[in-house]
Amino acid sequence: MVLVPAVPRLSNPVLHKFDLMSPDGSFVFRGVAPGTYKLFAFEVFPRGAEHDSEFMAQYEQRGVLVTVNAGLQTEVLRVPIIRPK
């Protein structure tokens, strides 16, 4: 699972979050700053690819838009698994 901030905060590496999905499909991101993000579920994710604009552009439409609010838990029910080309 990869949580990437929306433009214009995309270049801030501190805002990028990663987690492995458990066998039951759940995952948790902690310490996420409020804002708008895209959530991606990659089957395999190359290290550092979140900073590669060409790589991420291929999958932009497959990310799920998530808005994080301070002090609230955000739940996403369905995130499609992406199998990189």
PyMOL Python script that loads the backbone (N, CA, C, O; Angstrom):
from pymol import cmd

cmd.read_pdbstr("""\
ATOM      1  N   MET A   1       0.853  -1.167   0.000  1.00  0.00           N
ATOM      2  CA  MET A   1       0.000   0.000   0.000  1.00  0.00           C
ATOM      3  C   MET A   1       0.898   1.227   0.000  1.00  0.00           C
ATOM      4  O   MET A   1       1.866   1.306   0.755  1.00  0.00           O
ATOM      5  N   VAL A   2       0.565   2.170  -0.848  1.00  0.00           N
ATOM      6  CA  VAL A   2       1.333   3.400  -0.963  1.00  0.00           C
ATOM      7  C   VAL A   2       0.364   4.567  -0.879  1.00  0.00           C
ATOM      8  O   VAL A   2      -0.607   4.638  -1.633  1.00  0.00           O
ATOM      9  N   LEU A   3       0.636   5.479   0.045  1.00  0.00           N
ATOM     10  CA  LEU A   3      -0.165   6.686   0.211  1.00  0.00           C
ATOM     11  C   LEU A   3       0.697   7.855  -0.222  1.00  0.00           C
ATOM     12  O   LEU A   3       1.733   8.127   0.386  1.00  0.00           O
ATOM     13  N   VAL A   4       0.272   8.553  -1.278  1.00  0.00           N
ATOM     14  CA  VAL A   4       1.058   9.621  -1.884  1.00  0.00           C
ATOM     15  C   VAL A   4       0.268  10.917  -1.807  1.00  0.00           C
ATOM     16  O   VAL A   4      -0.904  10.944  -2.183  1.00  0.00           O
ATOM     17  N   PRO A   5       0.891  12.001  -1.322  1.00  0.00           N
ATOM     18  CA  PRO A   5       0.167  13.272  -1.235  1.00  0.00           C
ATOM     19  C   PRO A   5      -0.154  13.825  -2.618  1.00  0.00           C
ATOM     20  O   PRO A   5       0.551  13.567  -3.593  1.00  0.00           O
ATOM     21  N   ALA A   6      -1.229  14.586  -2.672  1.00  0.00           N
ATOM     22  CA  ALA A   6      -1.618  15.225  -3.925  1.00  0.00           C
ATOM     23  C   ALA A   6      -0.646  16.356  -4.244  1.00  0.00           C
ATOM     24  O   ALA A   6       0.010  16.902  -3.356  1.00  0.00           O
ATOM     25  N   VAL A   7      -0.567  16.693  -5.514  1.00  0.00           N
ATOM     26  CA  VAL A   7       0.210  17.861  -5.932  1.00  0.00           C
ATOM     27  C   VAL A   7      -0.422  19.053  -5.219  1.00  0.00           C
ATOM     28  O   VAL A   7      -1.652  19.095  -5.206  1.00  0.00           O
ATOM     29  N   PRO A   8       0.244  19.992  -4.644  1.00  0.00           N
ATOM     30  CA  PRO A   8       1.637  20.370  -4.780  1.00  0.00           C
ATOM     31  C   PRO A   8       2.563  19.777  -3.723  1.00  0.00           C
ATOM     32  O   PRO A   8       3.750  20.101  -3.712  1.00  0.00           O
ATOM     33  N   ARG A   9       2.063  18.920  -2.835  1.00  0.00           N
ATOM     34  CA  ARG A   9       2.911  18.368  -1.769  1.00  0.00           C
ATOM     35  C   ARG A   9       3.581  17.062  -2.179  1.00  0.00           C
ATOM     36  O   ARG A   9       4.203  16.400  -1.347  1.00  0.00           O
ATOM     37  N   LEU A  10       3.465  16.689  -3.429  1.00  0.00           N
ATOM     38  CA  LEU A  10       3.999  15.425  -3.920  1.00  0.00           C
ATOM     39  C   LEU A  10       5.504  15.291  -3.704  1.00  0.00           C
ATOM     40  O   LEU A  10       5.993  14.188  -3.460  1.00  0.00           O
ATOM     41  N   SER A  11       6.232  16.378  -3.787  1.00  0.00           N
ATOM     42  CA  SER A  11       7.693  16.312  -3.673  1.00  0.00           C
ATOM     43  C   SER A  11       8.183  16.200  -2.234  1.00  0.00           C
ATOM     44  O   SER A  11       9.387  16.061  -2.020  1.00  0.00           O
ATOM     45  N   ASN A  12       7.297  16.256  -1.240  1.00  0.00           N
ATOM     46  CA  ASN A  12       7.690  16.154   0.171  1.00  0.00           C
ATOM     47  C   ASN A  12       7.742  14.683   0.575  1.00  0.00           C
ATOM     48  O   ASN A  12       6.696  14.077   0.807  1.00  0.00           O
ATOM     49  N   PRO A  13       8.948  14.092   0.665  1.00  0.00           N
ATOM     50  CA  PRO A  13       9.056  12.660   0.957  1.00  0.00           C
ATOM     51  C   PRO A  13       8.533  12.269   2.333  1.00  0.00           C
ATOM     52  O   PRO A  13       8.187  11.106   2.540  1.00  0.00           O
ATOM     53  N   VAL A  14       8.465  13.183   3.263  1.00  0.00           N
ATOM     54  CA  VAL A  14       7.963  12.887   4.612  1.00  0.00           C
ATOM     55  C   VAL A  14       6.487  12.504   4.570  1.00  0.00           C
ATOM     56  O   VAL A  14       6.013  11.777   5.442  1.00  0.00           O
ATOM     57  N   LEU A  15       5.765  12.980   3.575  1.00  0.00           N
ATOM     58  CA  LEU A  15       4.328  12.728   3.488  1.00  0.00           C
ATOM     59  C   LEU A  15       3.982  11.408   2.809  1.00  0.00           C
ATOM     60  O   LEU A  15       2.818  11.008   2.800  1.00  0.00           O
ATOM     61  N   HIS A  16       4.968  10.729   2.244  1.00  0.00           N
ATOM     62  CA  HIS A  16       4.728   9.446   1.586  1.00  0.00           C
ATOM     63  C   HIS A  16       4.719   8.346   2.652  1.00  0.00           C
ATOM     64  O   HIS A  16       5.605   8.297   3.505  1.00  0.00           O
ATOM     65  N   LYS A  17       3.725   7.473   2.601  1.00  0.00           N
ATOM     66  CA  LYS A  17       3.586   6.402   3.587  1.00  0.00           C
ATOM     67  C   LYS A  17       3.458   5.058   2.873  1.00  0.00           C
ATOM     68  O   LYS A  17       2.900   4.972   1.778  1.00  0.00           O
ATOM     69  N   PHE A  18       3.983   4.015   3.511  1.00  0.00           N
ATOM     70  CA  PHE A  18       3.942   2.666   2.960  1.00  0.00           C
ATOM     71  C   PHE A  18       3.475   1.708   4.053  1.00  0.00           C
ATOM     72  O   PHE A  18       3.755   1.922   5.232  1.00  0.00           O
ATOM     73  N   ASP A  19       2.775   0.670   3.665  1.00  0.00           N
ATOM     74  CA  ASP A  19       2.408  -0.399   4.586  1.00  0.00           C
ATOM     75  C   ASP A  19       2.147  -1.652   3.755  1.00  0.00           C
ATOM     76  O   ASP A  19       1.724  -1.575   2.601  1.00  0.00           O
ATOM     77  N   LEU A  20       2.405  -2.786   4.357  1.00  0.00           N
ATOM     78  CA  LEU A  20       2.089  -4.054   3.711  1.00  0.00           C
ATOM     79  C   LEU A  20       0.661  -4.430   4.062  1.00  0.00           C
ATOM     80  O   LEU A  20       0.214  -4.220   5.189  1.00  0.00           O
ATOM     81  N   MET A  21      -0.040  -4.978   3.109  1.00  0.00           N
ATOM     82  CA  MET A  21      -1.403  -5.411   3.353  1.00  0.00           C
ATOM     83  C   MET A  21      -1.363  -6.770   4.041  1.00  0.00           C
ATOM     84  O   MET A  21      -0.601  -7.649   3.639  1.00  0.00           O
ATOM     85  N   SER A  22      -2.171  -6.941   5.063  1.00  0.00           N
ATOM     86  CA  SER A  22      -2.236  -8.222   5.762  1.00  0.00           C
ATOM     87  C   SER A  22      -3.054  -9.203   4.921  1.00  0.00           C
ATOM     88  O   SER A  22      -3.727  -8.790   3.976  1.00  0.00           O
ATOM     89  N   PRO A  23      -3.005 -10.495   5.251  1.00  0.00           N
ATOM     90  CA  PRO A  23      -3.757 -11.484   4.475  1.00  0.00           C
ATOM     91  C   PRO A  23      -5.257 -11.196   4.400  1.00  0.00           C
ATOM     92  O   PRO A  23      -5.917 -11.589   3.438  1.00  0.00           O
ATOM     93  N   ASP A  24      -5.793 -10.514   5.406  1.00  0.00           N
ATOM     94  CA  ASP A  24      -7.229 -10.198   5.365  1.00  0.00           C
ATOM     95  C   ASP A  24      -7.529  -8.911   4.597  1.00  0.00           C
ATOM     96  O   ASP A  24      -8.682  -8.486   4.526  1.00  0.00           O
ATOM     97  N   GLY A  25      -6.496  -8.290   4.023  1.00  0.00           N
ATOM     98  CA  GLY A  25      -6.692  -7.096   3.211  1.00  0.00           C
ATOM     99  C   GLY A  25      -6.649  -5.792   3.970  1.00  0.00           C
ATOM    100  O   GLY A  25      -6.914  -4.736   3.395  1.00  0.00           O
ATOM    101  N   SER A  26      -6.320  -5.840   5.254  1.00  0.00           N
ATOM    102  CA  SER A  26      -6.294  -4.605   6.043  1.00  0.00           C
ATOM    103  C   SER A  26      -4.890  -3.999   6.056  1.00  0.00           C
ATOM    104  O   SER A  26      -3.899  -4.682   5.799  1.00  0.00           O
ATOM    105  N   PHE A  27      -4.830  -2.717   6.359  1.00  0.00           N
ATOM    106  CA  PHE A  27      -3.570  -1.993   6.464  1.00  0.00           C
ATOM    107  C   PHE A  27      -3.810  -0.762   7.330  1.00  0.00           C
ATOM    108  O   PHE A  27      -4.948  -0.325   7.503  1.00  0.00           O
ATOM    109  N   VAL A  28      -2.723  -0.204   7.875  1.00  0.00           N
ATOM    110  CA  VAL A  28      -2.834   0.967   8.739  1.00  0.00           C
ATOM    111  C   VAL A  28      -1.686   1.919   8.427  1.00  0.00           C
ATOM    112  O   VAL A  28      -0.530   1.504   8.344  1.00  0.00           O
ATOM    113  N   PHE A  29      -2.008   3.185   8.256  1.00  0.00           N
ATOM    114  CA  PHE A  29      -1.005   4.240   8.164  1.00  0.00           C
ATOM    115  C   PHE A  29      -1.146   5.090   9.412  1.00  0.00           C
ATOM    116  O   PHE A  29      -2.250   5.519   9.750  1.00  0.00           O
ATOM    117  N   ARG A  30      -0.055   5.335  10.094  1.00  0.00           N
ATOM    118  CA  ARG A  30      -0.087   6.166  11.304  1.00  0.00           C
ATOM    119  C   ARG A  30       0.702   7.440  11.048  1.00  0.00           C
ATOM    120  O   ARG A  30       1.637   7.455  10.248  1.00  0.00           O
ATOM    121  N   GLY A  31       0.318   8.505  11.732  1.00  0.00           N
ATOM    122  CA  GLY A  31       1.050   9.760  11.639  1.00  0.00           C
ATOM    123  C   GLY A  31       0.924  10.439  10.290  1.00  0.00           C
ATOM    124  O   GLY A  31       1.875  11.062   9.817  1.00  0.00           O
ATOM    125  N   VAL A  32      -0.228  10.329   9.671  1.00  0.00           N
ATOM    126  CA  VAL A  32      -0.452  10.953   8.369  1.00  0.00           C
ATOM    127  C   VAL A  32      -0.932  12.389   8.584  1.00  0.00           C
ATOM    128  O   VAL A  32      -1.901  12.630   9.304  1.00  0.00           O
ATOM    129  N   ALA A  33      -0.248  13.327   7.955  1.00  0.00           N
ATOM    130  CA  ALA A  33      -0.635  14.735   8.049  1.00  0.00           C
ATOM    131  C   ALA A  33      -1.962  14.957   7.327  1.00  0.00           C
ATOM    132  O   ALA A  33      -2.213  14.337   6.293  1.00  0.00           O
ATOM    133  N   PRO A  34      -2.813  15.835   7.858  1.00  0.00           N
ATOM    134  CA  PRO A  34      -4.073  16.132   7.168  1.00  0.00           C
ATOM    135  C   PRO A  34      -3.814  16.604   5.733  1.00  0.00           C
ATOM    136  O   PRO A  34      -2.822  17.275   5.450  1.00  0.00           O
ATOM    137  N   GLY A  35      -4.714  16.242   4.860  1.00  0.00           N
ATOM    138  CA  GLY A  35      -4.593  16.665   3.467  1.00  0.00           C
ATOM    139  C   GLY A  35      -5.216  15.655   2.531  1.00  0.00           C
ATOM    140  O   GLY A  35      -5.879  14.710   2.961  1.00  0.00           O
ATOM    141  N   THR A  36      -4.995  15.866   1.249  1.00  0.00           N
ATOM    142  CA  THR A  36      -5.531  14.996   0.212  1.00  0.00           C
ATOM    143  C   THR A  36      -4.414  14.111  -0.327  1.00  0.00           C
ATOM    144  O   THR A  36      -3.305  14.572  -0.596  1.00  0.00           O
ATOM    145  N   TYR A  37      -4.733  12.831  -0.477  1.00  0.00           N
ATOM    146  CA  TYR A  37      -3.765  11.830  -0.910  1.00  0.00           C
ATOM    147  C   TYR A  37      -4.388  10.926  -1.955  1.00  0.00           C
ATOM    148  O   TYR A  37      -5.604  10.922  -2.149  1.00  0.00           O
ATOM    149  N   LYS A  38      -3.541  10.161  -2.625  1.00  0.00           N
ATOM    150  CA  LYS A  38      -3.991   9.062  -3.471  1.00  0.00           C
ATOM    151  C   LYS A  38      -3.439   7.790  -2.844  1.00  0.00           C
ATOM    152  O   LYS A  38      -2.272   7.735  -2.456  1.00  0.00           O
ATOM    153  N   LEU A  39      -4.281   6.771  -2.748  1.00  0.00           N
ATOM    154  CA  LEU A  39      -3.904   5.489  -2.173  1.00  0.00           C
ATOM    155  C   LEU A  39      -3.808   4.471  -3.301  1.00  0.00           C
ATOM    156  O   LEU A  39      -4.724   4.331  -4.112  1.00  0.00           O
ATOM    157  N   PHE A  40      -2.684   3.764  -3.336  1.00  0.00           N
ATOM    158  CA  PHE A  40      -2.429   2.753  -4.355  1.00  0.00           C
ATOM    159  C   PHE A  40      -2.120   1.427  -3.679  1.00  0.00           C
ATOM    160  O   PHE A  40      -1.455   1.385  -2.644  1.00  0.00           O
ATOM    161  N   ALA A  41      -2.611   0.342  -4.274  1.00  0.00           N
ATOM    162  CA  ALA A  41      -2.319  -1.008  -3.781  1.00  0.00           C
ATOM    163  C   ALA A  41      -1.546  -1.731  -4.877  1.00  0.00           C
ATOM    164  O   ALA A  41      -2.142  -2.297  -5.794  1.00  0.00           O
ATOM    165  N   PHE A  42      -0.226  -1.712  -4.783  1.00  0.00           N
ATOM    166  CA  PHE A  42       0.626  -2.369  -5.766  1.00  0.00           C
ATOM    167  C   PHE A  42       0.942  -3.789  -5.327  1.00  0.00           C
ATOM    168  O   PHE A  42       1.250  -4.032  -4.160  1.00  0.00           O
ATOM    169  N   GLU A  43       0.867  -4.715  -6.253  1.00  0.00           N
ATOM    170  CA  GLU A  43       1.280  -6.080  -5.967  1.00  0.00           C
ATOM    171  C   GLU A  43       2.787  -6.103  -5.691  1.00  0.00           C
ATOM    172  O   GLU A  43       3.249  -6.771  -4.766  1.00  0.00           O
ATOM    173  N   VAL A  44       3.538  -5.369  -6.504  1.00  0.00           N
ATOM    174  CA  VAL A  44       4.979  -5.199  -6.337  1.00  0.00           C
ATOM    175  C   VAL A  44       5.258  -3.722  -6.557  1.00  0.00           C
ATOM    176  O   VAL A  44       4.760  -3.122  -7.509  1.00  0.00           O
ATOM    177  N   PHE A  45       6.060  -3.135  -5.665  1.00  0.00           N
ATOM    178  CA  PHE A  45       6.336  -1.700  -5.795  1.00  0.00           C
ATOM    179  C   PHE A  45       7.834  -1.460  -5.764  1.00  0.00           C
ATOM    180  O   PHE A  45       8.483  -1.721  -4.752  1.00  0.00           O
ATOM    181  N   PRO A  46       8.393  -0.963  -6.868  1.00  0.00           N
ATOM    182  CA  PRO A  46       9.838  -0.698  -6.902  1.00  0.00           C
ATOM    183  C   PRO A  46      10.230   0.389  -5.897  1.00  0.00           C
ATOM    184  O   PRO A  46       9.567   1.422  -5.797  1.00  0.00           O
ATOM    185  N   ARG A  47      11.292   0.149  -5.168  1.00  0.00           N
ATOM    186  CA  ARG A  47      11.769   1.105  -4.165  1.00  0.00           C
ATOM    187  C   ARG A  47      11.992   2.478  -4.811  1.00  0.00           C
ATOM    188  O   ARG A  47      12.662   2.600  -5.836  1.00  0.00           O
ATOM    189  N   GLY A  48      11.414   3.502  -4.184  1.00  0.00           N
ATOM    190  CA  GLY A  48      11.588   4.873  -4.644  1.00  0.00           C
ATOM    191  C   GLY A  48      10.699   5.278  -5.804  1.00  0.00           C
ATOM    192  O   GLY A  48      10.778   6.413  -6.274  1.00  0.00           O
ATOM    193  N   ALA A  49       9.857   4.374  -6.272  1.00  0.00           N
ATOM    194  CA  ALA A  49       9.022   4.672  -7.440  1.00  0.00           C
ATOM    195  C   ALA A  49       8.012   5.783  -7.191  1.00  0.00           C
ATOM    196  O   ALA A  49       7.548   6.420  -8.137  1.00  0.00           O
ATOM    197  N   GLU A  50       7.666   6.024  -5.927  1.00  0.00           N
ATOM    198  CA  GLU A  50       6.702   7.092  -5.632  1.00  0.00           C
ATOM    199  C   GLU A  50       7.239   8.466  -6.024  1.00  0.00           C
ATOM    200  O   GLU A  50       6.470   9.416  -6.175  1.00  0.00           O
ATOM    201  N   HIS A  51       8.559   8.573  -6.187  1.00  0.00           N
ATOM    202  CA  HIS A  51       9.174   9.847  -6.583  1.00  0.00           C
ATOM    203  C   HIS A  51       9.447   9.894  -8.086  1.00  0.00           C
ATOM    204  O   HIS A  51       9.965  10.888  -8.594  1.00  0.00           O
ATOM    205  N   ASP A  52       9.100   8.824  -8.793  1.00  0.00           N
ATOM    206  CA  ASP A  52       9.303   8.750 -10.235  1.00  0.00           C
ATOM    207  C   ASP A  52       7.998   9.143 -10.921  1.00  0.00           C
ATOM    208  O   ASP A  52       7.068   8.340 -11.002  1.00  0.00           O
ATOM    209  N   SER A  53       7.932  10.374 -11.412  1.00  0.00           N
ATOM    210  CA  SER A  53       6.686  10.889 -11.974  1.00  0.00           C
ATOM    211  C   SER A  53       6.208  10.075 -13.176  1.00  0.00           C
ATOM    212  O   SER A  53       5.001   9.925 -13.368  1.00  0.00           O
ATOM    213  N   GLU A  54       7.119   9.552 -13.981  1.00  0.00           N
ATOM    214  CA  GLU A  54       6.720   8.739 -15.129  1.00  0.00           C
ATOM    215  C   GLU A  54       6.078   7.424 -14.677  1.00  0.00           C
ATOM    216  O   GLU A  54       5.071   6.993 -15.238  1.00  0.00           O
ATOM    217  N   PHE A  55       6.672   6.790 -13.656  1.00  0.00           N
ATOM    218  CA  PHE A  55       6.113   5.545 -13.134  1.00  0.00           C
ATOM    219  C   PHE A  55       4.721   5.783 -12.556  1.00  0.00           C
ATOM    220  O   PHE A  55       3.779   5.066 -12.892  1.00  0.00           O
ATOM    221  N   MET A  56       4.590   6.782 -11.693  1.00  0.00           N
ATOM    222  CA  MET A  56       3.311   7.038 -11.029  1.00  0.00           C
ATOM    223  C   MET A  56       2.242   7.507 -12.013  1.00  0.00           C
ATOM    224  O   MET A  56       1.062   7.215 -11.821  1.00  0.00           O
ATOM    225  N   ALA A  57       2.635   8.228 -13.059  1.00  0.00           N
ATOM    226  CA  ALA A  57       1.669   8.719 -14.048  1.00  0.00           C
ATOM    227  C   ALA A  57       0.941   7.570 -14.736  1.00  0.00           C
ATOM    228  O   ALA A  57      -0.216   7.714 -15.129  1.00  0.00           O
ATOM    229  N   GLN A  58       1.611   6.437 -14.881  1.00  0.00           N
ATOM    230  CA  GLN A  58       0.990   5.259 -15.507  1.00  0.00           C
ATOM    231  C   GLN A  58      -0.217   4.755 -14.717  1.00  0.00           C
ATOM    232  O   GLN A  58      -1.130   4.148 -15.276  1.00  0.00           O
ATOM    233  N   TYR A  59      -0.209   5.014 -13.421  1.00  0.00           N
ATOM    234  CA  TYR A  59      -1.221   4.442 -12.523  1.00  0.00           C
ATOM    235  C   TYR A  59      -2.105   5.492 -11.855  1.00  0.00           C
ATOM    236  O   TYR A  59      -2.944   5.149 -11.021  1.00  0.00           O
ATOM    237  N   GLU A  60      -1.932   6.747 -12.204  1.00  0.00           N
ATOM    238  CA  GLU A  60      -2.656   7.853 -11.558  1.00  0.00           C
ATOM    239  C   GLU A  60      -4.160   7.602 -11.470  1.00  0.00           C
ATOM    240  O   GLU A  60      -4.770   7.852 -10.431  1.00  0.00           O
ATOM    241  N   GLN A  61      -4.753   7.114 -12.543  1.00  0.00           N
ATOM    242  CA  GLN A  61      -6.204   6.905 -12.573  1.00  0.00           C
ATOM    243  C   GLN A  61      -6.649   5.709 -11.730  1.00  0.00           C
ATOM    244  O   GLN A  61      -7.843   5.533 -11.490  1.00  0.00           O
ATOM    245  N   ARG A  62      -5.707   4.893 -11.284  1.00  0.00           N
ATOM    246  CA  ARG A  62      -6.061   3.698 -10.508  1.00  0.00           C
ATOM    247  C   ARG A  62      -5.957   3.923  -9.006  1.00  0.00           C
ATOM    248  O   ARG A  62      -6.331   3.057  -8.216  1.00  0.00           O
ATOM    249  N   GLY A  63      -5.449   5.088  -8.613  1.00  0.00           N
ATOM    250  CA  GLY A  63      -5.367   5.417  -7.197  1.00  0.00           C
ATOM    251  C   GLY A  63      -6.728   5.845  -6.664  1.00  0.00           C
ATOM    252  O   GLY A  63      -7.580   6.323  -7.414  1.00  0.00           O
ATOM    253  N   VAL A  64      -6.917   5.670  -5.371  1.00  0.00           N
ATOM    254  CA  VAL A  64      -8.169   6.052  -4.717  1.00  0.00           C
ATOM    255  C   VAL A  64      -7.915   7.342  -3.941  1.00  0.00           C
ATOM    256  O   VAL A  64      -7.009   7.405  -3.109  1.00  0.00           O
ATOM    257  N   LEU A  65      -8.710   8.360  -4.213  1.00  0.00           N
ATOM    258  CA  LEU A  65      -8.578   9.641  -3.534  1.00  0.00           C
ATOM    259  C   LEU A  65      -9.003   9.503  -2.078  1.00  0.00           C
ATOM    260  O   LEU A  65     -10.079   8.982  -1.784  1.00  0.00           O
ATOM    261  N   VAL A  66      -8.150   9.975  -1.165  1.00  0.00           N
ATOM    262  CA  VAL A  66      -8.411   9.895   0.268  1.00  0.00           C
ATOM    263  C   VAL A  66      -8.159  11.272   0.876  1.00  0.00           C
ATOM    264  O   VAL A  66      -7.131  11.892   0.605  1.00  0.00           O
ATOM    265  N   THR A  67      -9.087  11.748   1.690  1.00  0.00           N
ATOM    266  CA  THR A  67      -8.892  12.988   2.430  1.00  0.00           C
ATOM    267  C   THR A  67      -8.695  12.632   3.891  1.00  0.00           C
ATOM    268  O   THR A  67      -9.535  11.964   4.496  1.00  0.00           O
ATOM    269  N   VAL A  68      -7.583  13.079   4.456  1.00  0.00           N
ATOM    270  CA  VAL A  68      -7.265  12.806   5.854  1.00  0.00           C
ATOM    271  C   VAL A  68      -7.548  14.070   6.660  1.00  0.00           C
ATOM    272  O   VAL A  68      -7.062  15.154   6.336  1.00  0.00           O
ATOM    273  N   ASN A  69      -8.343  13.910   7.715  1.00  0.00           N
ATOM    274  CA  ASN A  69      -8.656  15.011   8.612  1.00  0.00           C
ATOM    275  C   ASN A  69      -7.993  14.771   9.958  1.00  0.00           C
ATOM    276  O   ASN A  69      -7.881  13.629  10.403  1.00  0.00           O
ATOM    277  N   ALA A  70      -7.555  15.835  10.604  1.00  0.00           N
ATOM    278  CA  ALA A  70      -6.869  15.722  11.893  1.00  0.00           C
ATOM    279  C   ALA A  70      -7.740  15.011  12.916  1.00  0.00           C
ATOM    280  O   ALA A  70      -8.904  15.362  13.110  1.00  0.00           O
ATOM    281  N   GLY A  71      -7.160  14.004  13.568  1.00  0.00           N
ATOM    282  CA  GLY A  71      -7.831  13.311  14.661  1.00  0.00           C
ATOM    283  C   GLY A  71      -8.900  12.321  14.248  1.00  0.00           C
ATOM    284  O   GLY A  71      -9.558  11.742  15.113  1.00  0.00           O
ATOM    285  N   LEU A  72      -9.096  12.108  12.959  1.00  0.00           N
ATOM    286  CA  LEU A  72     -10.132  11.184  12.503  1.00  0.00           C
ATOM    287  C   LEU A  72      -9.517   9.993  11.795  1.00  0.00           C
ATOM    288  O   LEU A  72      -8.470  10.101  11.156  1.00  0.00           O
ATOM    289  N   GLN A  73     -10.177   8.865  11.917  1.00  0.00           N
ATOM    290  CA  GLN A  73      -9.752   7.664  11.209  1.00  0.00           C
ATOM    291  C   GLN A  73     -10.442   7.653   9.851  1.00  0.00           C
ATOM    292  O   GLN A  73     -11.649   7.878   9.764  1.00  0.00           O
ATOM    293  N   THR A  74      -9.691   7.395   8.809  1.00  0.00           N
ATOM    294  CA  THR A  74     -10.233   7.328   7.461  1.00  0.00           C
ATOM    295  C   THR A  74     -10.263   5.876   7.034  1.00  0.00           C
ATOM    296  O   THR A  74      -9.285   5.150   7.207  1.00  0.00           O
ATOM    297  N   GLU A  75     -11.382   5.455   6.479  1.00  0.00           N
ATOM    298  CA  GLU A  75     -11.495   4.084   6.008  1.00  0.00           C
ATOM    299  C   GLU A  75     -11.748   4.074   4.510  1.00  0.00           C
ATOM    300  O   GLU A  75     -12.556   4.851   4.002  1.00  0.00           O
ATOM    301  N   VAL A  76     -11.066   3.203   3.820  1.00  0.00           N
ATOM    302  CA  VAL A  76     -11.272   3.002   2.395  1.00  0.00           C
ATOM    303  C   VAL A  76     -11.681   1.558   2.218  1.00  0.00           C
ATOM    304  O   VAL A  76     -10.989   0.650   2.679  1.00  0.00           O
ATOM    305  N   LEU A  77     -12.782   1.342   1.564  1.00  0.00           N
ATOM    306  CA  LEU A  77     -13.292  -0.017   1.463  1.00  0.00           C
ATOM    307  C   LEU A  77     -12.689  -0.813   0.316  1.00  0.00           C
ATOM    308  O   LEU A  77     -12.414  -2.002   0.479  1.00  0.00           O
ATOM    309  N   ARG A  78     -12.478  -0.195  -0.834  1.00  0.00           N
ATOM    310  CA  ARG A  78     -11.967  -0.932  -1.988  1.00  0.00           C
ATOM    311  C   ARG A  78     -10.838  -0.161  -2.660  1.00  0.00           C
ATOM    312  O   ARG A  78     -10.988   1.000  -3.041  1.00  0.00           O
ATOM    313  N   VAL A  79      -9.715  -0.838  -2.791  1.00  0.00           N
ATOM    314  CA  VAL A  79      -8.563  -0.288  -3.512  1.00  0.00           C
ATOM    315  C   VAL A  79      -8.119  -1.372  -4.491  1.00  0.00           C
ATOM    316  O   VAL A  79      -7.726  -2.458  -4.066  1.00  0.00           O
ATOM    317  N   PRO A  80      -8.175  -1.095  -5.797  1.00  0.00           N
ATOM    318  CA  PRO A  80      -7.800  -2.123  -6.765  1.00  0.00           C
ATOM    319  C   PRO A  80      -6.312  -2.449  -6.697  1.00  0.00           C
ATOM    320  O   PRO A  80      -5.478  -1.555  -6.552  1.00  0.00           O
ATOM    321  N   ILE A  81      -5.988  -3.731  -6.801  1.00  0.00           N
ATOM    322  CA  ILE A  81      -4.596  -4.174  -6.811  1.00  0.00           C
ATOM    323  C   ILE A  81      -3.999  -3.832  -8.182  1.00  0.00           C
ATOM    324  O   ILE A  81      -4.587  -4.133  -9.221  1.00  0.00           O
ATOM    325  N   ILE A  82      -2.831  -3.204  -8.165  1.00  0.00           N
ATOM    326  CA  ILE A  82      -2.144  -2.827  -9.399  1.00  0.00           C
ATOM    327  C   ILE A  82      -0.975  -3.779  -9.606  1.00  0.00           C
ATOM    328  O   ILE A  82      -0.136  -3.960  -8.724  1.00  0.00           O
ATOM    329  N   ARG A  83      -0.940  -4.373 -10.771  1.00  0.00           N
ATOM    330  CA  ARG A  83       0.163  -5.239 -11.161  1.00  0.00           C
ATOM    331  C   ARG A  83       0.998  -4.477 -12.176  1.00  0.00           C
ATOM    332  O   ARG A  83       0.616  -4.382 -13.342  1.00  0.00           O
ATOM    333  N   PRO A  84       2.151  -3.922 -11.745  1.00  0.00           N
ATOM    334  CA  PRO A  84       2.962  -3.090 -12.652  1.00  0.00           C
ATOM    335  C   PRO A  84       3.321  -3.823 -13.937  1.00  0.00           C
ATOM    336  O   PRO A  84       3.507  -5.039 -13.964  1.00  0.00           O
ATOM    337  N   LYS A  85       3.408  -3.031 -14.998  1.00  0.00           N
ATOM    338  CA  LYS A  85       3.717  -3.556 -16.333  1.00  0.00           C
ATOM    339  C   LYS A  85       5.148  -4.041 -16.400  1.00  0.00           C
ATOM    340  O   LYS A  85       5.590  -4.517 -17.445  1.00  0.00           O
TER     341      LYS A  85
END
""", "prot")
cmd.dss("prot")
cmd.show_as("cartoon", "prot")
cmd.util.cbc("prot")
cmd.orient("prot")
